[in-house]
Amino acid sequence: MTLSIQDLNLKFSSKGKSQQLFNGLSLEINKSDFVCILGPSGCGKSSFLNIIAGFENNYEGKVLFNGEVINKPDISRAVVFQDYALFPWLNVIENVSFGLKKKIPNKGDRLLHAVRYLELVDLVNFAKSKVSELSGGMQQRVAIARALAVRPEILLLDEPLGALDEISRKNLQDELIKIWKEIRQTILFITHSVDEALLLANRIIVLNSNSEKVLDIEFNASYPRSLSSSECTQQRSAIKEALSFTQNKKQKIETSAFDPGI
């Protein structure tokens, strides 16, 4: 499996002005990669994920998955959102098995299949619980199990841990690493946290304020990782330098719009 992005551009209108994202962005993502994408707010990270998910097809360039153009959603590319997007009228196991109706017509078989993915996220004992009875971290684990249950080739996560408390976030980071190591799921993970990227990813991509790729590094330190290790310290410096450069560049551009002397 390969995800291939070639000369990507996305034009849109904001406050009556025409704007463009990505400026010819090109990259390849290979099978079993755990890729974290970092960048300042408004740089197009979520738009990039929406294109790969098939939610946004008004783009220029080529976005190919296994050699085929992406132009609509497909279960081979599952998405986990920050707000969980669970069905409140269904219990936990019904949420996890919901996307399997066509793939596994028999209800009993669907539920047995869903149990495996609840086991992956340690929620089997809550299979019959209402989602409203779960904490935020547990609801996000349900969302991850539901996405994995359809056996996608790539899992797309849009800041899935951003709204969680520190303890829940750390627990889910550990769960994601465990799942990735067990089934080698290809993961594309959007985050604002440099440390989160260092803990999770084997590849880190940094976009600047113009949605241009300014850093693309492989990071193959062993798991579990310590943020105080020399490997993490070295990569953190490189990432923060790239992010600082993009932020300073953005501020200079914004300031020059008001000060003709700059």
N, C-alpha and C positions, 0 to 999 in steps of 0.2 A: 504494500500500500504506500502510495506517495501522494502528498498534497503539493501541488505545484502552482505557485503564484507568479505570473509573468506580466510585467509592465502594468501593474494595477493602478487605476485612477478612478476616483469616485467624485462626481460633481454634484453639488446640492446648493440650495438657496437658504441663506440665513439672514433675517432682518433685511430682506430685500436685496441682499448682495449675493452674487455667485461665488462659491468657494469650491476648492478642490482638495481632496485628501489623497494621500499615498504617493503622488508624483512619480509614477512608474515603479512602484515597489515590486521587487522580485525576491522570492525565496522558495526553498524546498523544505518540506517536513516529511521525514521518513517514518516508517513503521516503528512503533514502540518508543518514539521520542516522547519525553515529557518536557514540553516547551512552555516557559513562562514569558509573557509579553508585558513589558513595563513601558511607561511613558507618561508625560504630564496629562492632566485632564484636558479633554477636548482634542487629543491627537488622533482619535479615530480607532482606538482599541476595540470598542464595542462594535463599531461599524465593520471593522475587519472580521470580527467573529460572526456578525450577522450575514456577511457575504458568504463565508464558508458554510454556515448553517443553511443557506439558501433562502433566507428571509429578505435579502436585498440583492436584486439582480440588475439594477440600473447602473452598472459599472462598465468601465472600459478596460481592455486587456484580457488576459486569460486566467481563469481560476479552475484548475483541473484536479479532480479526485479520481485516482486510478485511471487516468487518461481521459476521463469524461468531464465535460463542462458542467459546472455547478450552476443550476438556474432555478432550483426549487428545493424545499426541505426533503430529507430522506432519513430513514431510520439508521442508515449507515453513519450518520453524523448527528449524535445526540447532544442536547444542550442542557446545562444546569445553570439556572439563573440565581441571582443574589437573593431574590424574594421567594425562593422555593417553588412557587407556582404549583402547589399541591391542590387536589380536589377535596374541599372540606367535607363533602357529603360521603366520601369514601373512607374506609379505615386504612391502616398502613399497608397491609398486604394487597388490598384492592387498588391502592394508588400504584404500587410497584408493578402489579400485573396488568394495569390498564392498557398499556401500549402493545400488549401481546395478543389481543383478540383475534387479529387476522393471522398472525404467525402460529399461534397455538389455540385452535378453536375450542378445545375441551377445557372447561373451567377448572376442573380438578388438576389437570396437567399444568395449566397456567399458574395455579397457586403453588404447586410443587416447585415449579421453575422459579417463582418469585422468592420462595423460601431461601434458595441458595444465595441470592443477592442480599437478602436481609441478614443472612449469616455473615456475609462479607463486611457489613457495616455494623455488626453486633446489635441487631434490633429484632431478632427472632421472637424474643419474649414480649415484644410490643406489636406483634403482627395484627392483632384484633383491636388495637387502640385507635381512637379517633386522633386525627392529626392535631386537633386543637388541644389535646392533652399532653402533647410533646413540647419539649423546650425547642428554642430556635436551632440549636446544634443538632438535635435529633431530627427535626424536620428537614434540615439540609441533608442529613444522611439518608433519609427516605428519598429525597429528590435524586441523590447520587445513585442509590440502588435502582430507582425507576429507570434512570438513563442507562445504566449498565445492563439491566435486564433484557433490553432489546438487542443486546450484543452488537453495539455499534462498532465500526472500525476506528472511529475517532470520537473522543469525548471532549466537548467544548464547554469550558467553565468560565462564566463572566463574573469575576469578582465574587465567587460563591461564599467566601468566608468573611467578607468585608463588614457585615453587620453583626458578627458574633462577638461575644466577650472573649477575653484573652485565653481562658482555659478551654472553652469550647473550640476556639480556633486552633489551638495547639493539638487538641485531641483529633480534630478532623484532618489536620495536616498529617498526623501519624497514620490515620485511616487511609488517606489517599496514597501515601507511600506504600503501605502494606498491600493495598489493592493493585497498585501499578506493578509492584514487584511480583505479585502472584500471577496476574493475567497479562502483564505487559501491554496494557491498553495504551494506545496513542492518545496523548492528552495535550490540549492547547488551553492554557490557563492564563486568564487576564488578572493582573493584580497591580496595586499601587505600592506594594511593600517589597522593598529590596530584600529584606531578610527572609520573607516568605519564599521568594524566588530562589534564594540560596539554599533554603532547606528542602525544597521540593524538586527543582528542575535539573535535568541533565543538559539543558540548553536554554539560554536566556537571550532574549531579543529586546533591544531598547529602541523605541521610536521617539523621534523628536517632535516638536510642536507642529511641524509641517507633515507629520506622518511618514517621515523618511527613516529608514533603518540606519541607525548610527552605531550600533553595537550588536554583534551576533557571536556569542561565545558558547563553546561546549564546556560543560562543567561536570566532570565524572568523578567527583569525590565520593567516597563510600558513604552508605547510610548506616545508622542515623548520623546526621551531621551536627557538628557543634559550630555555632556562629563565631566562636572565639578561635577556631582553628586557623592556621596560616592560609589554607586554601580559601576559606570563606572571607577572611580579612582582605586578601589580595584581590579577589573578584569584586568584593563590595566596593573597594576603592575605585576600580575601573568603571563599575556601573554608576556609582554616584558622580564620578567625574563626567560621564556621558550625560547623565540627567541634569547636572548642574549647568553644563554647556548649553543644553537645549533650553533650559529655563531662562538662563541669562540672555540667550538669543531671542527668546520670545518676548521678554521684558523690554529689550532694546527696540524691537520692532513695534511693540505696543506704545512705548514712550515716544518714538519718532513720529507717530501719528498725531501727537499733540504738540510736539516741540519741533518746529522746522529747523532749529539750530543743530539738531542731532544728525 
